[in-house]
Every structure is written in structure tokens, then in C-alpha cells.
Amino acid sequence: MKVAAVAFYAFALGLLGVGVLELLTGFEENRCSMTYMFEYPEYRRVALPRRLARLYPAYGLYLYGEGLYAQETRALKLTGAPVLFLPGNAGSYKQARSLGSVALRKAESREGGLHFNVFTVDFNEELVALYGGSLLRQTHFLHESIKAILRLYKHLKTPPQSVVLVGHSMGGVVARALFTLPRFNTSLVNLIITQASPHLAPVLALDPYLLDFYSTVRQKWVNQANKLRNITVLSVGGGYRDYQVRSGLIALPCPSADHNKLSLVATAVPRTWVSTDHLSIVWCKELVLATVRAFFDLIDPETRQFTENPEKKMAVLNHHFIRHPVRMPGETQDTSISSLGEKVTLLTEISGMLHTSRPDNNSGVLLQLHTAPNCQYKVSIRISFPRMLGQILRFCGPIVPVYTAVTLLLAWGGQLSSILKSRRAVDMSQVVSKGLQPHKVNLPVYILHILLSYSGFQEVWSILCLPPMDNLPSTLPDGTFHSVVPAKEWPHLLSPLLYILGAAVAYWGSTLLCFIIRLFSLILAPLHRPFVFRDCGTLRLQTQVFLTLCLTVMSAVSCAALSLLAAFLLHLYRVSLKVLLVNQLQQ
């Protein structure tokens, strides 16, 4: 039985390893070109009113500049079109360099004097993807920054009435959260471009503040979709290289009838055709050029500011991010094709992996190939099992640690039951190997999801003050908003596989922990010769109180993780001494 359990969990661990390896390495190399500067960058801080400086001492607003342009804008007498860059989780305001530098070089090469003033916000590199308590604070500061930017153009005859927002990662989520503020004037922003922003749900739902923030933003954009129809939003995902924010999360939750909202992946952007990771999407030259070209085409020649016409904005964005960008909309296309007369054989492998999961499994796959009529093609389709495992972990990987914890809890329950019955603990690996009990986990979860789809059961659930489901509401194509994820969204077929993978992690993790304890006890053996006393490792009450106070002070003064580590090492020392005592008694 033990050999069979070891073989089973070894096979499961092998599957998990293949999936993780495919998830981290199973994508194309980074073929993005780096954006370079020709002159030294400068970030000029924009002075804010004293009230704002006192309210947000850690935040700041900056204007990007280089060389002569930086000198000309030293007095903040600006004449360009305002663009505001928003960094994401732990992001720096200096990430606006690529967008600002390319826009400046493009403006210098064009006639007419059209140019942009690229601003950037300093959010103090806060970890808002892990703790959502600062997201609302960032949203309020963004509102004040937009008003401060527009005040810089009051000396113009036709000053700009709005600011274009470019948000990376969580910065794009904060940009959409602006419209949830009660005093926000929606005319201040009519175009938002987000880069690798998880709009559907947070990557890691670690605290209720983050879930509440997302729920508020979704309700605003779904329930009041008609009022926000003139706000153009473009969401660009990095593709398969971005394993931090998978492409399925960048989709905008909005009704299908709202044509002013676009969601796409960088691999589909014309003249870009590359996949980017989570950071390179900011400096990828091909994508930055597409963005800057779209900005110049969005300028109204009369006002020299961004157009407010929704149809014009969508036509330009469709042209640069969806259609072939050689000709502007309305121009005729020459369909003549020249033949070189020589035979060339090329072999190309294209990975047709889904960007979004479809747990309901009721949709087909449509593959469209746009080919040249004067060439011959041979297409072969094959299925890759490692890539299937990688896709499973990409979409459902966060559930594996949950099943690991469930397996350990069931194993500890078995240990307690054994101690109560026989006054003796069973071997840990043996108990963990029996922790794989799908009938105690998957079946109750499935039944609970079905029951929560009924409003009556939801009322009983809330009356009993039971915790809510840790899921964000789903948005159906018709724009309706539901408070619970439908039961069909639960991956029924993948649950057993994910449970097996989680149990394998628990089994081998407990085996490794037992090995470490035995190794540590062997290291401690020379320090406790010739033998170990029975009371060795047992602490008196005064000592326990003293250690508790020391650990509490350590966590308050320095770091709570440091005190937890010290407590863990102390407990490991005591357990190792008990192992030495058991070995001594057996001898």
C-alpha cells in the first residue's frame, strides 16, 4: 500500500512539475524592441495645493521631459495635449519614460507643432495588488491630479477639457474607478488605455478591501453602462508571456452592445505581433509606437487637442490596434500582389492556446488563416499534453494550494482521531496519503454552489451570518449583474485533477518536513550527549510567558514575520529534541 501511494503521488507530482514548467517557459521569447532615449530624461514635479500636499504626502505628480523640451516647459507653460500615465502595483512613475520619449521624438519629426505633455503619477510604489486599502486613496489623488493638470492650460484660448489616461496593471483599474467617485465630472476623461490591467477580477484576492473595490467598479460600469457609453476604453493584454496577469483578466466587463470598449491582446495588434510580459508591455517599442500613432490621429486639427467624438476615437483605435495600419480608414486598398518567382519553404509553429477559460465547455473553436493567394500552405494540427497542463494551471492554479490545505486539515483530523483512540500518533506520511477524499470536499462544494444559485438559500445564508463566497460577481453578455457565480462556472471536470495535484504537494511537503526534522535532530545530537532527558525541550510557565512577550515586542518593533520565524525555529528545535528522545528510548 505504501509503495502504491508513493508511486501515485510521484506521478501526480510529475504532472504538476510538467504543468509548472510549461506555464513558466512554454511561450515564445521576448521579441519586443527596447525604447531608447536620445537625451537625459527629466521628471519635473508639479506643485499641488497645500491641502492636497498634506492629504497625500507620499504621492506626487510629475511632467516628463527631455533636453530642450524639458527646458522650455520648466515654467509649466504648456501648449500640448495632456496624457497622464498611471503606474501599477509597486510601479514607478518613471515608467512613463518610454511613452514620453517616443511621443517627443514623433512630435519632432512631424510638421505643425502638434505634441503631447506626458504627465505621470507617483503612487509611492504601493503594493495595491496585495492590499486594496490604498486603491480608493489613489483614486482620489488621481482625481485631484487631473484637475491640477487642466489648470496648467488656462492661459490657452482653447484649453483642453479632458485628459487621456494610460494605466499599467492596477493603474488601469484605478483609472476606471474614477467614475465611481460621487463628485467626479465624467467629462474630464473620455479616453482610457490600459496595459495588462486585471479588470475582471484581482489576480490574488487577499483582503476584503480589494474585493469591495472591484465590486464597486464593476457595478458602476455595468449598471450605468448607458451613462458611460461615450467613454472610450481600450484594454491591451500582454499575451502568454504575461503569467502574472493572464489575458483572460484584461477583458472589460461591459454589455456587448457597447462598441466603445475594446479588449485585445498585444499579439493581435498590427505591426506589433509580439507577446509581452507584465513589465515589458510598458516599454515594448512596437506597442508604444502603435499607441503614439493613435494619439496623433486622435488630435483635432482645429483645437489641437484630443477629439471628443466617440466615432472618430473608435475608428482610429480600430485602425491602429485591429485593422491593417498601412492605410487610414476610407482610403482605397491596392489588391495587386507581386510574385518573386522563387520557391521558399518556411516552417512556422503557432500555439493556439485560449486566453480565457471556458469551464462550461459548450463552445467551438474557429480558426481563421489569412494567407496569400499565390502561395501554397500545408496546415497540420496537433495537441500538446504539456501545454494542456500549463493551461489548466494558468486558469485554475490558485486552487491547488487550497486543496493542499484541505488535505493537510484532513490529515491532522486523522491524527487527532488516532490519538484519541489509541493514544498514539500515526506516521504523518501515512495519514496524508489518506487525505485524498473527494467525497468530503468536491461533492459538498458542488452542492453548495447549486444551493447558492437560489435567492432563498442566499437569504438563509446571510441570516446565519456565514461568510460570503470569495468570488467576484460575473457579468453576462446582456450586462446583468449577479451576486453569485453560476454553478456551471465551477470547473467540475478539473476539480479531481486539481485535488490530486494539491494532495501530491501536501504528501511530498510533509515527507520533506519529516526529513528535515530528522536531519536537524541528527545535527543536534552531538550537543546533547550522552543522552537526552525526558524534560529536555519542555519550557516552564515563566519561560513561556517571557518568550511570548519577547516575540510580541519583536513583531511590534521590527517585523511580525521575523517573530513568526523565531517561533517556528524554536518549535522545530523542541520537536527535534523529542525525536532524539524517541530514538534514545528505542535503542
Helices and strands as residue ranges (DSSP letters): H 2-25, E 41-45, H 50-55, E 60-66, H 67-72, E 81-86, G 93-96, H 97-108, E 116-122, G 132-134, H 135-151, E 164-168, H 170-177, G 178-180, G 186-188, E 191-195, H 208-223, E 232-237, G 247-250, E 261-265, G 266-268, H 280-283, H 285-297, E 299-300, E 305-306, H 310-321, H 385-396, H 399-422, H 428-433, H 438-451, H 455-463, G 487-489, H 495-524, G 525-528, H 541-557, H 560-586
